[in-house]
Amino acid sequence: MKSYILGNKSESERLNFQSRQRNYSPQTEISAQELALFEDAKVLDAGCGTGLFSRYIADLNAGKNIEIFAIDASEQRITEAKNDSENSNYKNITFSKQDLRNLDFPDNSLDIVVCRFVYEHIKDICQEVSNELFRVLKPAGKLFIIDSDGILFNMDSEDEQLDIYLDEIKSSEINFEGFICRKIPRYLQRAGFHQQNIKISPKPMLFFEEEDRNYEKTLWQMRFNQIKPVFTPILGEEGYSDFINRFISELMNPQNFLYYNKFVFEAIKKDERSSH
């Protein structure tokens, strides 16, 4: 799955389209109050994509002397994010290509870390990334992880062949986790966050109104164009085409109810000095 996220030239277009859909709006995930930063705060947008969330933070804190570090593993995403941000003159955002497993920041150096819709695409390295995000966060600093459970798999369909296709995808070796959120608390605790310092907020994403279904249909058509090199070896050329047709048909079937369980995880790094 890395190939479609990192290598596809149309990913920026899809992400920008996705951000206009109410279920994916960043305003519904972390409130303006939670992101009202103090002077000289240092923020990391880990896996920034097109830089949407970095710009959201910058807009909420306009006029403040803060630093926002927006990083991504894709050179193409970083270039696009830079262009989008330079056009709007976001001078307090620094973009760079970095590996989430080996961040170029000192220990205990960042006040806020945000990682949005990344974990679902890195299932093989989630613990390594969690460890690294914990390392760079200051004591008493906050980590926000936003992700969703059920994407692609959370629609109850009576189409038996579609279910067969989905089972084949789930049992394959692709680097994608459709139900990542239920595992994130485990990664955070193993990284060093204490259970009592982890807050979990559900943000249901519902797609039963016609406008929502049409948005999701367009999004999935974009995704399917990108995923083809990954899914075709699993389902075959004809099978992949049949899978897409069946999935879109069931998505638009008013008898079906599609939803994803989006969660916001807020983890505070314990300040050991406060216990003495």
N, C-alpha and C positions, 0 to 999 in steps of 0.2 A: 504493500500500500504506500510505502514511501515514494515510489516512483510517480504515482499520480499526484501526490501532494507537492513534492519538491520539484519535480521536473516538468509538470505540465504548464504550458504557456498561458492557458486560459484560467488558471486557478485564481489569479487576481480579480478577473471579471466575475467569477463565481462568488468569491468572498464579498465583493462590494455589493453584488445583487442580494446575497444572503443577509447582509447587515440591514437592508431596507425592510425585511420581513419582521413583523412585531415579535415573533417568537425568538428571534435571534438578536434583538436589540440589546446593546450593552447597558442601556439605562435600566433594564429590568433585572439586571444581575447584581450590580454593586451600585448602591445609591450615591448621589452626589455628596451626601453627608459623610459617608464612609471614606470617600476619596478626597475629602477636603484636607489637604496636606499642610504641614507646617513649613516655615521657611527653611531652605537648605535641605529639604527632604530629597533622598535619592531613591528612585523607583526603577524596577526592572520589569519590562514587558517581555517575558520569556516565551518565544515562539510568536513573534509579533505579526507575522503574515503581512498584510497590507498596511500595518501601522494604525489601524482603526482605533484600537483601544488606547494606544499611546496618545493619539490626538484627542480622544475623549478625556483622558486625564489632564492633558495640557489645557484644554478648554475650561475644565472645571476649576483649574487653579491659575487662570490667566492673571498675570501681574505679579505672581509669586516667584521667588528665586528658588526653583526646584530643578533637578536634573532627572531626565527620563532616558533610560537606556533601553532601546528597542533592538532585540536580537532575534535572529532566525537562522536556521541551518541552510536556507536557500539563498544563494547570491541573487537570484532573479527577484525573489520577494523583497529583499533588502533594497535593491535598485528601484523597484516600483514604489516601495514605501517612502524612500528618500524623495523621489520625484513628486509624489502626492503631497508630502509634508513641506517640501521646499516651496511649492507653489503657494502654500498658505502661510509660509514664513514661521514655521514652528522651530525656533532657534534653540529651544531647550530640550529637544529630542536628538539623541545621538544614535545612529543606526550602525549596526555591525553584524557581520556573519560570525556566528559562534556555535560551538557544539554544546548542547545543554548538559552534557556529561562532564564538561571541562570548561567551566566559565572563567572568563578573564576578569575576575573581581576578587579582591582580598576576602579573607574570612571576616564575617560580622561587619559588612560594609554597606548593606542596603536596608532601607527602612520599610519598603513595600515591594513585594514581588507578586506579579500577576501572571498566571499561566492559563490561557484560555483556549479551549478546544484543541489541546495538544496531546494529552495523555491517551486518547483513543487511537492515535496514530503511532504510538511508540511503545506498544505493549511489551516488547522485549527488553526495554531499558527503563521502565517506569521507576524502579527502585533506585537505579543510578542517578536519574534526574532528580528524584525527590531528595536524595542525599546531598546533591550539589546545591539545590535551592535552599536547603536548610543551612548549609555551610556559609553561604554568602549573606544570609539574613542576619541583621543585627539582633541581639537580645532584646526582647519586647517588640521586635518587628513582626509584620503580618505577611503571611502568604495567602493569596487567593488563587484557588484552582476552580475553573469553570469547565464543566464537561457534561455530557448527556449519556444516558443509558437507553438502549433500545433502538437507536438509529439503524434503519434498514430492517431490523428483525421484530419490531414491536407492533405489527399489524396482524390481527387475527383474520386469516383468509380461509375460504372454503376451497380454494384452488389447490388441490393436492400436488400438482406438478410444481407450482411455485414454492410450496413448502419443501419439496425435494431439492430444488435449486438452492434454497436458503440453507438447508442442512449441509449441502455440499460446501457452500461458502464458509459456514461456521466451522466445519471440520478441517478446513484447509490450513496451510501454513502462512497465510498472509499476515503481515504485521499490522493488524487492525483488531481492536477489541470493542465489540458492540455493546458490552455491558461493563464498561471500565469503572463507573462511579462506585459500585459496590466494593471495589478493591482499593480505592484511593485512601480511605482511613488507615488501612493496613500499611500502605507505603509510607504515609506520613508518620505513623508511630514508629516504624522501624528506622526512619530517618532521624528521629530524635524528638519529635513533637509529642507532648504529653496528651493523653486522651482527653483530659478535662480542658485542654486549651484548643480543641478542635471543634468548631461550630459548623453544622451542616444545615444548609437552607435549600429546600426543594423549590424548584421553579418549573412547574409543569408546562410542557409545550404541546398545545392541542391543535389538531388540524381537522376540524369537522365542518367549518364554514367554507363556502365555495371559494372565497378569496384566498384563504389559507391553503386549500388544496391546490389551487392553481399556482401559487407561489412554490409550493413544495414540488409540484410536478416539474416546473421549470428547473428548480434546483437539482432534482434527481436526473433530469435529462443532461444537465451540465456534468454532474458527477459521473454518470454512466459513460459519457464520452471520454472522460479522464481515466476511469477505472478499467476500460476495455483491455489494455495490455496485461492487467493483473488478473482479471476474472476470466478472460477467454481460455487460458490454459486449464482452468478448473472446469468450465462448463462446455467448452468447444464453441466454435463460431456460431453455429445454428442455435445451440443451447443458450448462448449469451443473448442473442437477439430475441429468442423466445422468452427468456427470463425478463428482459426489459419490458417487452410488450405486456406480459402478465402482471408485472409489478405496477406499471403505470395504470393499467386497467383496474386493478384492485385498489390502488390509491384513490382513483376518482370515483369508485363505487360508493354511493351514499350509504350503502348498508354497512360499510366498514368504518371503523373508528381508529384513526391513526394518532398516536401520541408518543412523545419522548419524555423521559424523566430527566430534566436538566437539574443539576445541583451546583450550588456554590459552596465550596469548602473554604472556611477561614481558619487558618492555623496561626497561633501566636507562639513565637519562640520564647521559651521561658528565660527570664533574666535571673541567672543563678545568684547574682549579687543581692537580689531582693529577699532571698531566703536566709540571709545572714544578719 
